[in-house]
Amino acid sequence: MTSYVEVLAPGKVNLALRVGSARSDGFHPLNTIFLALNIADTVTVRAVENTEITIDCDDEDVSTGEDNIVYQAAMLLREHTGVEKGAHIEITKRIPIAGGMAGGSADGAAALVGLNELWGLGLGDIELSELGADLGSDVPFALLGGCAVGTSRGEDLRPITCSQDLTFVMVRSDEGLSTPQVFAAYDKLHEGAHEPASVLELEEALRLGEVPVIAPLLVNDLEEAAFSLRPDLAELKADLEKVAPTVILSGSGPTMAVLAGDDANSLEATIDAAGLDSFRATGPVPGARIIEVG
Ligand code: C5P
């Protein structure tokens, strides 16, 4: 009998995030290009004798209650399959919390993958992705990984080719940003019905894999909204642009992504020397995947 399953759950950056006006359900239609990055949380699910779902996390800022997305993932799987098992779920955080890199979604995706294996449910990728979409808009991509165009609220995915690995120096912020608040700020700044802009040009550039063509096409429509809530981020972006030309907000922020050219080492050293909290991340990498079963 399987006693534990360990799953690696990658974070992401949106290489392009084009936003339309809110739909009647409150979500915003997107044209986005996701890139899965090699910064990953680890989620380990362990068999227990009872039907309880319990959670441990090495970061005390993460709730271990019923509001944690891994708890919701477990409940969703139980509802969907009728299985009545419990699990103890351990989360090791490496992806910034509330950072715009889909750390929570990655954990949710990993819990779906891990529990599917631990409980012997035999659900396929499509079924897991559909359940993932119920957990959150970014969860299907956290399952899929690689590079993909996302439409609708981001859950409708089409894998694309990214011929060139892209490396970013990601700059953390002390405080997180709330995604709903950033979208609400976007609505204030962009009144009137509008469709999200196209990402086809970037899709083609990624297929060709030439960084000088890709770099100027990186774009995030949520930047202005995030900066309206956190003016310090606009200053940070301006400072980072003095070091490297391509700087974008990651997702709904506040993490900033600085595209590294050939010399990621010296870029990282310069950003470090400025006293900023940063780490390096490269993509594409695969989505949530099992790394150990015992
Ligand atoms: O799907 P998820 O639960 O991650 O979304 C969190 C919140 O982000 C939503 O409640 C909504 O306010 C906002 N959101 C949005 N449009 C999207 C995705 C998220 O408005 N496409």
Residues whose N, C-alpha, C, O or C-beta is under 5 A from the ligand:
A	BS01	C5P	G26 F27 H28 L30 L135 G136 S137 D138 S152 R153 G154 T179 P180 F183
